[in-house]
Amino acid sequence: MTDAPPTTGLHHVTNICTDMDETVAFYEDVLGWHTVKRTQNYDDPGTPHYYFSPTPTGEPGTNVTYFEYPNSQGAPGPGASHHFAFGVEDEETLREWQEHLREKDVRVSEVKDRTYFKSIYFSDPDGLVFELATAGPGFTRDEEEPGSEEIDPFAEGYES
């Protein structure tokens, strides 16, 4: 460990969308989340900045926020997020989400076994990739102290 001051964990994630109405519909109608704040980007006045949360009051650690920049297009690569994941309790809940997303006409992957959790992937209206991941079995599955050694998932046969 270092002498860095402590953090409390992830506070929120901010993304960019091209159409805030589509993004609101996705979070409210597809994900069942709440719009907990509608404001402007403090660093770019006039740019909408909306906050979404699975809880009605949007406690820190539960929020995903968006700036709206119409006619913009991101590019995957360094400096950009590959995807972000929301947690679900177990594989049964993961499969319920998979069915729910399909009923909402959202393309969703098959359940993937990621050794430490199982997950599914889908995208928002602008193509941002989401993952829903189970809580277990957890990072102690193959080592007593998580992060104490480098694990080669292919050498261990985890790739299936």
KOLKOLFI-250953 format. One record per atom (N, C-alpha, C): residue number from 1; atom name; z negated, y, x negated. Coordinates in steps of 0.2 Angstrom, whole numbers, plus 2048, in hexadecimal, padded with zeros to 3 digits. Layout:
[atom NUM; "CA"; [Z; Y; X]]
...
REM end
This chain:
[atom 1; "N"; [800; 7FA; 7FC]]
[atom 1; "CA"; [800; 800; 800]]
[atom 1; "C"; [800; 806; 7FC]]
[atom 2; "N"; [802; 80C; 7FF]]
[atom 2; "CA"; [802; 812; 7FB]]
[atom 2; "C"; [7FD; 817; 7FD]]
[atom 3; "N"; [7FC; 81C; 7FA]]
[atom 3; "CA"; [7F7; 821; 7FD]]
[atom 3; "C"; [7FA; 826; 802]]
[atom 4; "N"; [800; 824; 805]]
[atom 4; "CA"; [803; 828; 80A]]
[atom 4; "C"; [7FE; 829; 810]]
[atom 5; "N"; [7FD; 82F; 813]]
[atom 5; "CA"; [7F9; 830; 819]]
[atom 5; "C"; [7FB; 82B; 81F]]
[atom 6; "N"; [7F7; 829; 823]]
[atom 6; "CA"; [7F8; 824; 828]]
[atom 6; "C"; [7FD; 827; 82E]]
[atom 7; "N"; [800; 822; 831]]
[atom 7; "CA"; [804; 824; 837]]
[atom 7; "C"; [801; 820; 83D]]
[atom 8; "N"; [803; 822; 843]]
[atom 8; "CA"; [801; 81E; 849]]
[atom 8; "C"; [806; 819; 84B]]
[atom 9; "N"; [80C; 819; 848]]
[atom 9; "CA"; [812; 815; 84A]]
[atom 9; "C"; [817; 819; 84D]]
[atom 10; "N"; [81C; 816; 850]]
[atom 10; "CA"; [822; 819; 853]]
[atom 10; "C"; [820; 81E; 858]]
[atom 11; "N"; [822; 824; 858]]
[atom 11; "CA"; [820; 829; 85D]]
[atom 11; "C"; [826; 829; 863]]
[atom 12; "N"; [82C; 82A; 860]]
[atom 12; "CA"; [832; 82A; 865]]
[atom 12; "C"; [838; 829; 861]]
[atom 13; "N"; [83D; 828; 864]]
[atom 13; "CA"; [844; 827; 861]]
[atom 13; "C"; [848; 82C; 865]]
[atom 14; "N"; [84C; 830; 861]]
[atom 14; "CA"; [851; 835; 864]]
[atom 14; "C"; [858; 833; 863]]
[atom 15; "N"; [85C; 833; 868]]
[atom 15; "CA"; [863; 831; 867]]
[atom 15; "C"; [868; 837; 86A]]
[atom 16; "N"; [86E; 836; 869]]
[atom 16; "CA"; [873; 83B; 86C]]
[atom 16; "C"; [877; 837; 871]]
[atom 17; "N"; [879; 83B; 877]]
[atom 17; "CA"; [87D; 838; 87C]]
[atom 17; "C"; [882; 83D; 87D]]
[atom 18; "N"; [888; 83B; 881]]
[atom 18; "CA"; [88D; 840; 882]]
[atom 18; "C"; [88D; 842; 88A]]
[atom 19; "N"; [889; 83E; 88E]]
[atom 19; "CA"; [888; 840; 895]]
[atom 19; "C"; [881; 83F; 897]]
[atom 20; "N"; [87D; 844; 898]]
[atom 20; "CA"; [876; 843; 89A]]
[atom 20; "C"; [875; 83F; 8A1]]
[atom 21; "N"; [87A; 841; 8A5]]
[atom 21; "CA"; [879; 83D; 8AC]]
[atom 21; "C"; [87A; 836; 8AB]]
[atom 22; "N"; [87F; 834; 8A7]]
[atom 22; "CA"; [880; 82D; 8A6]]
[atom 22; "C"; [87A; 829; 8A3]]
[atom 23; "N"; [877; 82D; 89E]]
[atom 23; "CA"; [871; 82B; 89A]]
[atom 23; "C"; [86B; 82A; 89F]]
[atom 24; "N"; [86A; 82F; 8A3]]
[atom 24; "CA"; [865; 82F; 8A8]]
[atom 24; "C"; [866; 829; 8AC]]
[atom 25; "N"; [86C; 828; 8AF]]
[atom 25; "CA"; [86D; 822; 8B3]]
[atom 25; "C"; [86C; 81B; 8B0]]
[atom 26; "N"; [86E; 81B; 8AA]]
[atom 26; "CA"; [86D; 815; 8A6]]
[atom 26; "C"; [865; 813; 8A5]]
[atom 27; "N"; [861; 818; 8A3]]
[atom 27; "CA"; [85A; 817; 8A2]]
[atom 27; "C"; [856; 816; 8A9]]
[atom 28; "N"; [858; 81A; 8AE]]
[atom 28; "CA"; [855; 819; 8B4]]
[atom 28; "C"; [857; 813; 8B8]]
[atom 29; "N"; [85E; 813; 8B9]]
[atom 29; "CA"; [860; 80D; 8BD]]
[atom 29; "C"; [861; 807; 8BA]]
[atom 30; "N"; [863; 806; 8B4]]
[atom 30; "CA"; [864; 800; 8B0]]
[atom 30; "C"; [85D; 7FE; 8AD]]
[atom 31; "N"; [85A; 802; 8A9]]
[atom 31; "CA"; [854; 800; 8A6]]
[atom 31; "C"; [84D; 801; 8AA]]
[atom 32; "N"; [84E; 805; 8AF]]
[atom 32; "CA"; [848; 806; 8B3]]
[atom 32; "C"; [843; 80B; 8B0]]
[atom 33; "N"; [845; 80F; 8AC]]
[atom 33; "CA"; [840; 813; 8A8]]
[atom 33; "C"; [840; 81A; 8AC]]
[atom 34; "N"; [83B; 81E; 8AA]]
[atom 34; "CA"; [83A; 825; 8AD]]
[atom 34; "C"; [83D; 82A; 8A8]]
[atom 35; "N"; [83F; 82F; 8AC]]
[atom 35; "CA"; [841; 835; 8A8]]
[atom 35; "C"; [83A; 839; 8A8]]
[atom 36; "N"; [837; 83A; 8A2]]
[atom 36; "CA"; [831; 83D; 8A2]]
[atom 36; "C"; [831; 845; 8A0]]
[atom 37; "N"; [836; 847; 89D]]
[atom 37; "CA"; [837; 84E; 89B]]
[atom 37; "C"; [83E; 850; 89B]]
[atom 38; "N"; [840; 856; 89D]]
[atom 38; "CA"; [847; 858; 89D]]
[atom 38; "C"; [846; 85F; 89A]]
[atom 39; "N"; [848; 860; 894]]
[atom 39; "CA"; [848; 867; 890]]
[atom 39; "C"; [84E; 868; 88C]]
[atom 40; "N"; [84D; 86C; 887]]
[atom 40; "CA"; [852; 86E; 882]]
[atom 40; "C"; [850; 86C; 87B]]
[atom 41; "N"; [855; 86B; 877]]
[atom 41; "CA"; [854; 869; 870]]
[atom 41; "C"; [852; 870; 86D]]
[atom 42; "N"; [84C; 86F; 86A]]
[atom 42; "CA"; [848; 875; 867]]
[atom 42; "C"; [84C; 878; 861]]
[atom 43; "N"; [850; 874; 85E]]
[atom 43; "CA"; [854; 876; 858]]
[atom 43; "C"; [85B; 878; 85A]]
[atom 44; "N"; [85D; 877; 860]]
[atom 44; "CA"; [864; 879; 863]]
[atom 44; "C"; [863; 87B; 86A]]
[atom 45; "N"; [860; 881; 86B]]
[atom 45; "CA"; [85F; 883; 872]]
[atom 45; "C"; [866; 882; 876]]
[atom 46; "N"; [865; 880; 87C]]
[atom 46; "CA"; [86B; 87F; 881]]
[atom 46; "C"; [86D; 878; 881]]
[atom 47; "N"; [86B; 874; 87C]]
[atom 47; "CA"; [86D; 86D; 87C]]
[atom 47; "C"; [867; 869; 880]]
[atom 48; "N"; [869; 865; 885]]
[atom 48; "CA"; [864; 861; 889]]
[atom 48; "C"; [861; 85C; 885]]
[atom 49; "N"; [85A; 85C; 886]]
[atom 49; "CA"; [856; 857; 882]]
[atom 49; "C"; [852; 853; 888]]
[atom 50; "N"; [853; 84D; 889]]
[atom 50; "CA"; [850; 849; 88E]]
[atom 50; "C"; [84C; 844; 88B]]
[atom 51; "N"; [846; 842; 88E]]
[atom 51; "CA"; [841; 83D; 88C]]
[atom 51; "C"; [841; 838; 891]]
[atom 52; "N"; [841; 831; 88F]]
[atom 52; "CA"; [841; 82B; 893]]
[atom 52; "C"; [83B; 827; 891]]
[atom 53; "N"; [838; 824; 896]]
[atom 53; "CA"; [832; 81F; 894]]
[atom 53; "C"; [832; 81A; 899]]
[atom 54; "N"; [82F; 814; 897]]
[atom 54; "CA"; [82E; 80F; 89C]]
[atom 54; "C"; [828; 810; 8A0]]
[atom 55; "N"; [824; 815; 89E]]
[atom 55; "CA"; [81E; 817; 8A1]]
[atom 55; "C"; [81F; 81E; 8A5]]
[atom 56; "N"; [81C; 81F; 8AA]]
[atom 56; "CA"; [81D; 826; 8AE]]
[atom 56; "C"; [81B; 82C; 8AA]]
[atom 57; "N"; [816; 82B; 8A5]]
[atom 57; "CA"; [814; 831; 8A2]]
[atom 57; "C"; [817; 832; 89B]]
[atom 58; "N"; [81A; 82D; 898]]
[atom 58; "CA"; [81D; 82D; 892]]
[atom 58; "C"; [819; 82E; 88C]]
[atom 59; "N"; [814; 82A; 88B]]
[atom 59; "CA"; [80F; 82A; 885]]
[atom 59; "C"; [813; 829; 87F]]
[atom 60; "N"; [811; 82C; 879]]
[atom 60; "CA"; [814; 82B; 873]]
[atom 60; "C"; [814; 824; 871]]
[atom 61; "N"; [81A; 822; 86E]]
[atom 61; "CA"; [81C; 81B; 86D]]
[atom 61; "C"; [820; 818; 872]]
[atom 62; "N"; [821; 81B; 878]]
[atom 62; "CA"; [825; 818; 87D]]
[atom 62; "C"; [82B; 81C; 87F]]
[atom 63; "N"; [82C; 821; 87B]]
[atom 63; "CA"; [832; 826; 87D]]
[atom 63; "C"; [838; 825; 879]]
[atom 64; "N"; [83E; 825; 87D]]
[atom 64; "CA"; [844; 826; 87A]]
[atom 64; "C"; [847; 82C; 87C]]
[atom 65; "N"; [849; 831; 878]]
[atom 65; "CA"; [84C; 837; 87A]]
[atom 65; "C"; [853; 838; 878]]
[atom 66; "N"; [857; 83C; 87C]]
[atom 66; "CA"; [85E; 83E; 87B]]
[atom 66; "C"; [85F; 845; 87A]]
[atom 67; "N"; [864; 847; 876]]
[atom 67; "CA"; [867; 84D; 876]]
[atom 67; "C"; [86E; 84C; 879]]
[atom 68; "N"; [871; 851; 87D]]
[atom 68; "CA"; [877; 850; 87F]]
[atom 68; "C"; [87C; 854; 87B]]
[atom 69; "N"; [881; 851; 879]]
[atom 69; "CA"; [887; 854; 875]]
[atom 69; "C"; [88D; 851; 878]]
[atom 70; "N"; [890; 854; 87D]]
[atom 70; "CA"; [896; 852; 880]]
[atom 70; "C"; [89C; 852; 87A]]
[atom 71; "N"; [8A1; 84E; 87B]]
[atom 71; "CA"; [8A6; 84E; 877]]
[atom 71; "C"; [8A5; 84C; 86F]]
[atom 72; "N"; [89F; 849; 86E]]
[atom 72; "CA"; [89D; 847; 867]]
[atom 72; "C"; [89E; 840; 867]]
[atom 73; "N"; [89F; 83D; 861]]
[atom 73; "CA"; [89F; 836; 85F]]
[atom 73; "C"; [89C; 834; 859]]
[atom 74; "N"; [897; 830; 859]]
[atom 74; "CA"; [894; 82E; 853]]
[atom 74; "C"; [898; 828; 84F]]
[atom 75; "N"; [895; 827; 849]]
[atom 75; "CA"; [898; 822; 845]]
[atom 75; "C"; [893; 81D; 842]]
[atom 76; "N"; [893; 817; 843]]
[atom 76; "CA"; [88E; 812; 840]]
[atom 76; "C"; [88F; 813; 839]]
[atom 77; "N"; [889; 812; 836]]
[atom 77; "CA"; [889; 812; 82E]]
[atom 77; "C"; [882; 815; 82C]]
[atom 78; "N"; [882; 816; 825]]
[atom 78; "CA"; [87C; 819; 822]]
[atom 78; "C"; [87A; 820; 826]]
[atom 79; "N"; [874; 821; 827]]
[atom 79; "CA"; [872; 827; 82B]]
[atom 79; "C"; [872; 826; 832]]
[atom 80; "N"; [874; 821; 835]]
[atom 80; "CA"; [874; 820; 83C]]
[atom 80; "C"; [870; 819; 83E]]
[atom 81; "N"; [86E; 819; 844]]
[atom 81; "CA"; [86A; 813; 846]]
[atom 81; "C"; [86F; 80D; 847]]
[atom 82; "N"; [86D; 807; 845]]
[atom 82; "CA"; [871; 802; 847]]
[atom 82; "C"; [870; 800; 84E]]
[atom 83; "N"; [869; 7FF; 850]]
[atom 83; "CA"; [867; 7FE; 857]]
[atom 83; "C"; [860; 7FF; 857]]
[atom 84; "N"; [85D; 7FF; 85D]]
[atom 84; "CA"; [856; 7FF; 85E]]
[atom 84; "C"; [853; 7FA; 863]]
[atom 85; "N"; [84D; 7F8; 862]]
[atom 85; "CA"; [84B; 7F2; 867]]
[atom 85; "C"; [845; 7F4; 86B]]
[atom 86; "N"; [845; 7F2; 871]]
[atom 86; "CA"; [83F; 7F2; 875]]
[atom 86; "C"; [83C; 7EB; 876]]
[atom 87; "N"; [836; 7EB; 876]]
[atom 87; "CA"; [832; 7E4; 877]]
[atom 87; "C"; [832; 7E2; 87E]]
[atom 88; "N"; [832; 7DB; 87F]]
[atom 88; "CA"; [830; 7D8; 885]]
[atom 88; "C"; [82B; 7D2; 883]]
[atom 89; "N"; [828; 7D0; 888]]
[atom 89; "CA"; [822; 7CB; 887]]
[atom 89; "C"; [825; 7C4; 884]]
[atom 90; "N"; [82A; 7C2; 887]]
[atom 90; "CA"; [82C; 7BB; 886]]
[atom 90; "C"; [833; 7B9; 887]]
[atom 91; "N"; [835; 7B3; 886]]
[atom 91; "CA"; [83C; 7B1; 887]]
[atom 91; "C"; [83E; 7B1; 88E]]
[atom 92; "N"; [839; 7B0; 893]]
[atom 92; "CA"; [83B; 7B0; 89A]]
[atom 92; "C"; [83C; 7B7; 89C]]
[atom 93; "N"; [838; 7BC; 89A]]
[atom 93; "CA"; [83A; 7C3; 89B]]
[atom 93; "C"; [840; 7C5; 898]]
[atom 94; "N"; [842; 7C3; 892]]
[atom 94; "CA"; [848; 7C4; 88F]]
[atom 94; "C"; [84E; 7C2; 893]]
[atom 95; "N"; [84E; 7BC; 896]]
[atom 95; "CA"; [853; 7B9; 89A]]
[atom 95; "C"; [853; 7BD; 8A1]]
[atom 96; "N"; [84E; 7BF; 8A4]]
[atom 96; "CA"; [84E; 7C3; 8AA]]
[atom 96; "C"; [852; 7CA; 8A8]]
[atom 97; "N"; [850; 7CD; 8A3]]
[atom 97; "CA"; [854; 7D3; 8A1]]
[atom 97; "C"; [85C; 7D1; 8A0]]
[atom 98; "N"; [85D; 7CC; 89D]]
[atom 98; "CA"; [864; 7CA; 89C]]
[atom 98; "C"; [868; 7CA; 8A3]]
[atom 99; "N"; [865; 7C6; 8A8]]
[atom 99; "CA"; [867; 7C6; 8AE]]
[atom 99; "C"; [868; 7CD; 8B2]]
[atom 100; "N"; [863; 7D1; 8B1]]
[atom 100; "CA"; [862; 7D7; 8B4]]
[atom 100; "C"; [868; 7DC; 8B1]]
[atom 101; "N"; [869; 7DC; 8AB]]
[atom 101; "CA"; [86E; 7E0; 8A8]]
[atom 101; "C"; [875; 7DE; 8AA]]
[atom 102; "N"; [876; 7D7; 8AB]]
[atom 102; "CA"; [87D; 7D5; 8AD]]
[atom 102; "C"; [87E; 7D7; 8B4]]
[atom 103; "N"; [878; 7D7; 8B8]]
[atom 103; "CA"; [879; 7D9; 8BF]]
[atom 103; "C"; [87B; 7E0; 8C0]]
[atom 104; "N"; [879; 7E4; 8BB]]
[atom 104; "CA"; [87A; 7EB; 8BA]]
[atom 104; "C"; [881; 7ED; 8B7]]
[atom 105; "N"; [885; 7E7; 8B5]]
[atom 105; "CA"; [88B; 7E8; 8B2]]
[atom 105; "C"; [88B; 7EA; 8AB]]
[atom 106; "N"; [885; 7E9; 8A7]]
[atom 106; "CA"; [885; 7EA; 8A0]]
[atom 106; "C"; [886; 7E4; 89C]]
[atom 107; "N"; [88B; 7E5; 898]]
[atom 107; "CA"; [88C; 7DF; 893]]
[atom 107; "C"; [886; 7DE; 88F]]
[atom 108; "N"; [884; 7D7; 88F]]
[atom 108; "CA"; [87E; 7D6; 88B]]
[atom 108; "C"; [87F; 7CF; 887]]
[atom 109; "N"; [87C; 7CE; 881]]
[atom 109; "CA"; [87D; 7C8; 87D]]
[atom 109; "C"; [87A; 7C2; 880]]
[atom 110; "N"; [87B; 7BD; 87D]]
[atom 110; "CA"; [877; 7B7; 87F]]
[atom 110; "C"; [870; 7B8; 87B]]
[atom 111; "N"; [86B; 7B4; 87D]]
[atom 111; "CA"; [865; 7B4; 879]]
[atom 111; "C"; [866; 7B2; 872]]
[atom 112; "N"; [864; 7B6; 86D]]
[atom 112; "CA"; [864; 7B4; 866]]
[atom 112; "C"; [85D; 7B3; 863]]
[atom 113; "N"; [85D; 7AD; 85F]]
[atom 113; "CA"; [857; 7AB; 85C]]
[atom 113; "C"; [857; 7AF; 855]]
[atom 114; "N"; [852; 7B3; 854]]
[atom 114; "CA"; [851; 7B7; 84E]]
[atom 114; "C"; [84B; 7B5; 84A]]
[atom 115; "N"; [849; 7AF; 84B]]
[atom 115; "CA"; [844; 7AB; 847]]
[atom 115; "C"; [83D; 7AE; 849]]
[atom 116; "N"; [83C; 7B4; 849]]
[atom 116; "CA"; [836; 7B8; 84A]]
[atom 116; "C"; [835; 7BA; 851]]
[atom 117; "N"; [83B; 7BA; 855]]
[atom 117; "CA"; [83B; 7BC; 85C]]
[atom 117; "C"; [842; 7BA; 85F]]
[atom 118; "N"; [843; 7BA; 865]]
[atom 118; "CA"; [849; 7B9; 868]]
[atom 118; "C"; [84B; 7C0; 86B]]
[atom 119; "N"; [852; 7C1; 86C]]
[atom 119; "CA"; [854; 7C7; 86E]]
[atom 119; "C"; [85B; 7C7; 871]]
[atom 120; "N"; [85C; 7CC; 875]]
[atom 120; "CA"; [863; 7CE; 878]]
[atom 120; "C"; [865; 7D5; 876]]
[atom 121; "N"; [86C; 7D6; 876]]
[atom 121; "CA"; [86F; 7DC; 874]]
[atom 121; "C"; [873; 7DF; 87A]]
[atom 122; "N"; [873; 7E5; 87B]]
[atom 122; "CA"; [878; 7E9; 87F]]
[atom 122; "C"; [878; 7F0; 87D]]
[atom 123; "N"; [87D; 7F4; 880]]
[atom 123; "CA"; [87E; 7FB; 87E]]
[atom 123; "C"; [87D; 800; 884]]
[atom 124; "N"; [87B; 806; 882]]
[atom 124; "CA"; [87B; 80B; 887]]
[atom 124; "C"; [882; 80E; 888]]
[atom 125; "N"; [883; 813; 88D]]
[atom 125; "CA"; [889; 815; 88F]]
[atom 125; "C"; [88D; 818; 889]]
[atom 126; "N"; [88A; 81A; 883]]
[atom 126; "CA"; [88D; 81D; 87E]]
[atom 126; "C"; [88E; 818; 878]]
[atom 127; "N"; [88C; 812; 879]]
[atom 127; "CA"; [88D; 80C; 874]]
[atom 127; "C"; [887; 80B; 870]]
[atom 128; "N"; [882; 80F; 871]]
[atom 128; "CA"; [87C; 80E; 86D]]
[atom 128; "C"; [879; 807; 86E]]
[atom 129; "N"; [878; 803; 869]]
[atom 129; "CA"; [876; 7FC; 86A]]
[atom 129; "C"; [86E; 7FB; 86B]]
[atom 130; "N"; [86C; 7F8; 870]]
[atom 130; "CA"; [865; 7F6; 872]]
[atom 130; "C"; [864; 7EF; 870]]
[atom 131; "N"; [85E; 7ED; 86F]]
[atom 131; "CA"; [85B; 7E7; 86E]]
[atom 131; "C"; [855; 7E6; 873]]
[atom 132; "N"; [854; 7E1; 876]]
[atom 132; "CA"; [84E; 7DF; 879]]
[atom 132; "C"; [84B; 7D9; 875]]
[atom 133; "N"; [845; 7D9; 873]]
[atom 133; "CA"; [843; 7D4; 86F]]
[atom 133; "C"; [83C; 7D1; 871]]
[atom 134; "N"; [83B; 7CB; 870]]
[atom 134; "CA"; [835; 7C8; 873]]
[atom 134; "C"; [82F; 7C9; 86E]]
[atom 135; "N"; [829; 7C9; 870]]
[atom 135; "CA"; [823; 7CA; 86B]]
[atom 135; "C"; [822; 7C4; 866]]
[atom 136; "N"; [824; 7BE; 868]]
[atom 136; "CA"; [823; 7B9; 863]]
[atom 136; "C"; [829; 7B5; 861]]
[atom 137; "N"; [828; 7B1; 85C]]
[atom 137; "CA"; [822; 7AE; 85A]]
[atom 137; "C"; [81F; 7B3; 854]]
[atom 138; "N"; [822; 7B8; 852]]
[atom 138; "CA"; [81F; 7BC; 84D]]
[atom 138; "C"; [820; 7BB; 846]]
[atom 139; "N"; [81F; 7C0; 842]]
[atom 139; "CA"; [820; 7C0; 83B]]
[atom 139; "C"; [81C; 7BB; 837]]
[atom 140; "N"; [817; 7B8; 839]]
[atom 140; "CA"; [813; 7B4; 836]]
[atom 140; "C"; [816; 7AD; 836]]
[atom 141; "N"; [81B; 7AC; 83A]]
[atom 141; "CA"; [81E; 7A5; 83B]]
[atom 141; "C"; [81F; 7A1; 834]]
[atom 142; "N"; [821; 7A5; 82F]]
[atom 142; "CA"; [823; 7A1; 829]]
[atom 142; "C"; [820; 7A4; 823]]
[atom 143; "N"; [81B; 7A8; 824]]
[atom 143; "CA"; [816; 7AA; 81E]]
[atom 143; "C"; [810; 7AD; 821]]
[atom 144; "N"; [80A; 7AB; 81D]]
[atom 144; "CA"; [804; 7AE; 820]]
[atom 144; "C"; [803; 7B5; 820]]
[atom 145; "N"; [806; 7B8; 81B]]
[atom 145; "CA"; [805; 7C0; 81A]]
[atom 145; "C"; [80C; 7C3; 81B]]
[atom 146; "N"; [80E; 7C6; 821]]
[atom 146; "CA"; [815; 7C8; 822]]
[atom 146; "C"; [817; 7CD; 81C]]
[atom 147; "N"; [81D; 7CC; 819]]
[atom 147; "CA"; [820; 7D0; 814]]
[atom 147; "C"; [81E; 7CE; 80D]]
[atom 148; "N"; [81A; 7C9; 80C]]
[atom 148; "CA"; [818; 7C7; 806]]
[atom 148; "C"; [81D; 7C3; 802]]
[atom 149; "N"; [822; 7C1; 805]]
[atom 149; "CA"; [828; 7BE; 801]]
[atom 149; "C"; [82E; 7BF; 804]]
[atom 150; "N"; [834; 7BE; 801]]
[atom 150; "CA"; [83A; 7BF; 804]]
[atom 150; "C"; [83C; 7B9; 807]]
[atom 151; "N"; [83F; 7B9; 80D]]
[atom 151; "CA"; [841; 7B3; 810]]
[atom 151; "C"; [848; 7B3; 811]]
[atom 152; "N"; [84C; 7AE; 80F]]
[atom 152; "CA"; [853; 7AD; 810]]
[atom 152; "C"; [854; 7A9; 816]]
[atom 153; "N"; [856; 7AC; 81C]]
[atom 153; "CA"; [856; 7A9; 822]]
[atom 153; "C"; [85C; 7A3; 822]]
[atom 154; "N"; [861; 7A4; 81E]]
[atom 154; "CA"; [866; 79F; 81E]]
[atom 154; "C"; [864; 799; 81A]]
[atom 155; "N"; [860; 79A; 814]]
[atom 155; "CA"; [85E; 795; 810]]
[atom 155; "C"; [858; 791; 814]]
[atom 156; "N"; [855; 794; 819]]
[atom 156; "CA"; [850; 791; 81D]]
[atom 156; "C"; [853; 78E; 823]]
[atom 157; "N"; [859; 78F; 824]]
[atom 157; "CA"; [85C; 78C; 82A]]
[atom 157; "C"; [85B; 790; 831]]
[atom 158; "N"; [859; 796; 830]]
[atom 158; "CA"; [858; 79A; 836]]
[atom 158; "C"; [85E; 79D; 83A]]
[atom 159; "N"; [864; 79C; 837]]
[atom 159; "CA"; [86A; 7A0; 839]]
[atom 159; "C"; [86C; 79D; 840]]
[atom 160; "N"; [86A; 798; 843]]
[atom 160; "CA"; [86C; 795; 849]]
[atom 160; "C"; [869; 799; 84F]]
REM end
